[in-house]
Amino acid sequence: MKEIKIIADPTKGGDLGNYWHYMLGFFLPFLVWLEKNSEYLKDKKLIIDSCNPMTDRILEEFLKESLFSYEMKQLSEKKLEISKKYWKSYREKLKRRLLKLELKLRGTKASLFIFHEFLEKKDSIIIPRWDVYLELIGTFPKAYESQIMSIRNSLIDWADSPDKETCGAYTLILKRSDPPNSTLGKKSIETRWLKGYGSERRQLQGIDSLYQELEKRAYNPFIFASGDHNLKEQISAHYRSKTLIGIRGADLFNMFWMPSNSTVIMQASSGLINKAAQPILARCCGHQFYEIPHHGEKSPRLNFETIKSILNGTRNTKTPNHC
């Protein structure tokens, strides 16, 4: 059986061991390519670049129910130092400036330094970094936008999500998951992507009291720890929610599964110097986005009055929804 190597590109953008970067920079573009080439790949074996044990599980959950033959294997070196060096170098800063200039001049015909194309060779393909594209350009790649939305809808169906009558029923409060235990193996625990994972890095305080206040007022709250659930469960929970409340972090990617024109409330956290990409994704999904500023805390406490003012429409900190 002929083998096709599916290779990640860890040299651009954020760490592919991070859920946000993995979903936008590997998982979604790979599924778009897979759907487009499904007939050709029927008698091929896919050798898929392993990004880390936790994110590999996400893709494997989907592939195990498909007809494709595959194997997970590390095909590229993945270190945070590579990404930082790449991102901060003068050469790459110049490329990003030229990219924005070309985009301004050529619009959708821009191609120079764009990260949205699949680099195909005879027996391999390098998956594009749409997470980088989203952050730099502020949209999904226009050439693939309809396919991305098609994959989204297919995955919602695959996850056996409830029908439209129960769509958007909940106010979802995200609770950061605890770090994974040693069952992943010593080698995995020591590698880069598990340092400072989930609640170990930052978390929301006051979740239980917020839940009680929301429940009193019939907002139908639901506390959800994304890292404790498989992909199907994450898709289903978010598809069933109309409001999402969480601290800035990778798990806010799951707003992607929510019904259009949902409300996303992000609590900011100190110690994060890069510009948040969550409002960009919210715009592309057609959501109303609100950011609550921090006051120097890594793990801020939620204020119910602030949440209530947003839900009641009396607080205007939303980002315009244009993608």
Protein Blocks (a to p, Z undefined) as FASTA:
>chain_A
ZZddddddfkgcjdfkbfklmmmmmmmmmmmmmmmmmmmmmmpccddddfbfklmmmmmm
mmmmmcbdcddddfbdcdfklmmmmmmpmklmmmmmmmmmmmmmnmmmpfghpakbccdd
fkbccdddfklmmmmnopacfklmmmmmmmmmmmmmmnopacfklgokaccddddddddd
fknojklmmmmklgopajlmpccehklmmmmmmmmnonopadddfklpcfklmmmmmmmp
cbdcddddfklmmmmmpcehiacdddddehiabdcfklmmmmmnopacdddddehiabdc
ddfklmmmmmnopaccbccddZZ
